Amino acid sequence: MPFLMSKQEPKGKLTRRIIVPVILKTASLLIISNLFMTFAWYAHLRNLGARKWYIAAIASWSIAFFEYLFQVPANRIGYTRLTLPQLKIIQEVITLSVFVPFAILYMKKPINTNYLWAGFCLLGAVYFIFRS
């Protein structure tokens, strides 16, 4: 099995058996965090467009509080096994993965091939940040 640590590996070496749970925990928390973040950053454009800007800011800050309740533990967990650049790239991939459905489904924006090209760029970023 590819995710089991072999006995030939020296002690202390980071293995997939250790990394996978950290990545899954981190990614799960970041997905939840990004749902809150995306609504905090952009939902006021649809829902509070006629209100004063400071009403939208207070509403956004209220939503962002919940974002941070998930984002801070996600980064702390992730940083135990991932580098800072790896954490950032995971965050960006998740941000685009949450933003595109939000833009299309909630904000009623048309599907655009630019989302596809941006996704390919992020796949390249993932490759370069995670390669050995």
FENPE-V345950 format. One line per field, one symbol per residue. ss: DSSP state (A for helix, B for strand, O for the rest). phi: phi as a letter, one per 20 degrees, with the letter a starting at -180 (. if undefined). psi: psi as a letter, one per 20 degrees, with the letter a starting at -180 (. if undefined). A space follows every 50 residues. Layout:
ss=???
phi=???
psi=???
This chain:
ss=OOOOOOOOOOOOOOOAAAAAAAAAAAAAAAAAAAAAAAAAAAAAAAAOOO OOAAAAAAAAAAAAAAAAAAAAAAAAAAOOOOOAAAAAAAAAAAAAAAAA AAAAAAOOOOOOAAAAAAAAAAAAAAAAAAOO
phi=.feefefffffnffdffefgffffffffffffgffffffffcfffeecge efffffffffffffgfgffdfffgffffffcdegffgffggfffgffeff ffffeeemeffcfffffffffffffggffefe
psi=pijqpqiipqqipprhhggghggggggghhggghgggghhhhhhhghkhi rqhhghgggghghhghghhhgghghgghihiqrghgggggghggghhhgg hgggggikqqpqihgghhghghhgggghhiq.
